[in-house]
Every structure is written in structure tokens, then in C-alpha cells.
Amino acid sequence: MGFIQYVRIFTIIGALVLLIAVINFINLSTARSEKRAREVGVRKAIGAQRKALILQFLIESAVVTLISFLFSLLFVQLTLPAFNSLSGTVIAIPYHSFSFWLITVIGVLFTALLAGSRPAFYLSSFKAAKVLKGTIQVGRSASISRKLLVVAQFSCSIALIISTLVIYRQIQYAKDRPVGYQARQLMTANMNDDLIGNFMPLKNELLQSGLVESVTSSSSPITGVTAHTNLDYWPGKHPGETVEMGLITTTGNYFKTLGMKFAAGRDFINARSDAHSVILNEAAVKRLRLKDPIDQFLKKDGKEYRIIGVVKDALMNSPFAAADPTVFAYGDGDNMLYRLSPGINPHQAIAKLSVIFNKYSPSYPYLYSFVDQDYAHKFSEEVLVGKLAGIFAALSIFISCLGLFGLAAFVAEKRTKEIGVRKVLGATITQVWMLLSTDFVVLVIISCVIASPAALYFLQSWLQQYDYRISIGPGVFIISALAAIAVTLVTVSFQTLKAAFANPVKSLKSE
């Protein structure tokens, strides 16, 4: 999956987070309708038309959205260095771009309209006579819609939690996968013409220094197969069948240096005896359907080669894909591979190795890399996606909890007298807490039921791009549900316990 596809995915996720914030604004605005009902009634009584009230509420929404946009610019400016460090990019806010301001202004106006439309039309629909007489029961008519919106926002948040857990498990699953060679203490360097011409003297001096225990060269780096070839013939070939597989030419001690194990046969001896010999990996043997490959012959580029060995599969391309069928032939390469001796500190050895390499190639700097770091770099894209998904999930949960906090305060305020009566009749603090918390927990459970199959569908599609992938079990959904319920209880408990501990005398003295 390319980066542009990830950009599209996170654009959609960003839109969902914005939708969650919009839902909060709608819910809290309609929850406060009772406090603004008399304002609407008075304005209508003195001649205000409904369209004027709608315009007033939309302008209020636009002002709030504009202030939020200015704060968002500040937050983005402050967090960009951390994001650039995380993603390895250099991104800056294009303040001088006309298209940037055009898109942001359109986005602000659209968000203001989306957030303000429901409260504007709802509040402006109140009848002046009923409001001023006190006969209207505001809030109850919007209760169902508020609950539906809470379910919608928590469904998005829980889906993001599930996605984060699955991405993390997929990355760890691939990281724990056996690579088929020993990456620790293994280094690689690209050879220039000077090093290629002096390979044997350089190899001997490296071994004599005691810093290195084994040296070889190959046509491909360990973490990638750069060449492929088509086989002309192999035993059991079907008419018209073609097979393409990776091709790596190596000098002696290649498999010993890498720590790759032989499943059958032997290693190369020298160029004279093995000029027309090849070694296959297990994936190649399986692809060619060879039952007893040793001493069988195949043809490549019109030449016949004898199979002298089979090595176990090693991950030389993607750690998420199956091992690439590969044929190894004896020959020179421009990638030097060398393993440091046991007990040698890599960072201390680099200075000494630099002197040796510069002796044979004084015109070029000594460039090296550690194989374990090169292999870890293959996970960088997935790790970045996992971190960004985690950030979005945390942000969406935080925004959803802000809305729950406000709604819990509203519910507690609306049921103050009911709570007072229950406490006078003997209700305990725990019973009151459960009374006020149960409704919110039920909404979150419904959100889990909705989010789980939706997340499962999209995550299974995402996992299809990997040959080596996890299976999504029920555990990830249970953990996500328990986390969402726990966060919900923590969020609403402050308001519910505050109401539960309140003195019932104060809430009932007006009766």
C-alpha cells in the first residue's frame, strides 16, 4: 500500500474525528435548549421571525468554529515538529498559499453549517406562547436524537481503537517472525570499483584484524532481491510454463556469513568447481515442484546448472510476504557482507574498519549499515500508520469523553430533585451512581455492537495486502469494548458521584 493511500485513509479518519466534535456541539447545544427556550420565546414575542433566529444561531456556530480554527492553527504549528520527527518528513503550514486558505475557509463554513444546523432549526421551532407559559418540555424531544449521536460518535471511536490494536498486533506478528539468518553483528557495505578490484586483499586484512570473523559478497543486499531471472528448463516443467525467481550471485562463505541453514546438499566451494552449480531456497524448490532436487539440472540463459544444495527460506524482501523463490549462483557482487567477531563492540569497531576500508578506497568515504537496522526499517511504514492510528483513536476518545462529560452534567442537573427524593427514601450512593451511569454504558455497548462488524470488514480488507498476517479473534473486540466502557465510567463518574454526594435537602427545599 502506497503512502497516498494512507493519506486518503487518514483523511477519512480525520473527517470522522471532526464529525465526533460536531456531534458534541450538537448534543451540548440541544441539551442547553431549556436555558435558551425563554430567550427564543421573548424574541418571537417581540416580532423576531424564525429565519432571523436560525441566522443568529448559525452565526454563533460560525464564530465558535472560527475561534476553534484559529486555535487549531496554533496547535498544528506547535505539534508539526513532533509529527515531522515521527514521519520523517518536512511539512509546514502554507500560509502564503491561496488554495490553502480557500480550502480552510470552505472547511470552516461547512463545519459551522453542519454543527449549527440542527441546534438552529431545533431552537427556532419553539412556540413563544408555550415557552413563556412554561408548558413546553424542552430536552425530552431531543433525547433520542442525542442518544443516537452519542452512539454514532462512540462507534467511530471504538472502531479506531480496534484498528489500532489490530495494526499493532500485525506489526508485532511480523517482527516476531523468524528471518532465516542471523542479523546481529552483521554489516553490509556497497563496494565501488576500488573495493571490487581489491576485494581479496581487503577481505584478508579484515579477517586478520580480528574485528571480523567472516566476509563475503553478493549481487543483492540481504534485505532485498534486486535481480530476477526466468528459468528455461527444470525437471517436471509443463509445456509453455515459465517461472520467474530471484537471482543472487555470491562468493564463498555467503551462507556461513549470513547464518543461513542448509536443508540439503552443500555450499559453494570455489569458482572453478561451482561455476555451473546453483543453490535453491525452499520456496524455489516448492515452486518448481522438485521432490529430490540435489544433483538435478535446470537451464538458465541457455546454460545448464546442477543443483548442489537447498537452503532454508530467509526473508529478503517484505517481512509481511512469503519468502521469494530464489536461485543462488557463484559469482561476484557489489555488496560486501561481513560479520563482526563475537565480543566486538560495533561502534568501537567502526573507526578501525574505516581505516582499513579507506586504505583500499581512499577516494570514497566508508559507507556501512547494520543489517538488523535495515530490516527494522522495513516496518517503518506500518509503525507510522500504527502510531498515527493510536493518536487518532486517543483524540477521538478524548473528544467523545468531553461530550459525555457535558451530557452527564446536564443529566445530573435535570435529575437533581429525583436524586434527592431517592436519597431521602434510602437510596445509597452506589445505587444513585449506577442509576445515572447505566444509560451511558448501554449506549457504549450498543456502539461496540455497531463498530465491531464494521471495523472487522475494513480491517480484513487491509490485512489482505499481507501474505503473512494475523487472524482477527474476539479478544481484540472484547478489549476494545472493556476499554471504552472503562473510559466512559471514569468520564461520567465525576458528575454522577457529585450528584450522588449532594445534600438532598438543598435539592428538595424548593418543593
Summary of the structure (lengths in Angstrom):
residues: 511
radius of gyration: 33.8
end to end distance: 65.8
largest distance: 106.3
contacts: 1554
relative contact order: 0.13
helix: 60%
strand: 12%
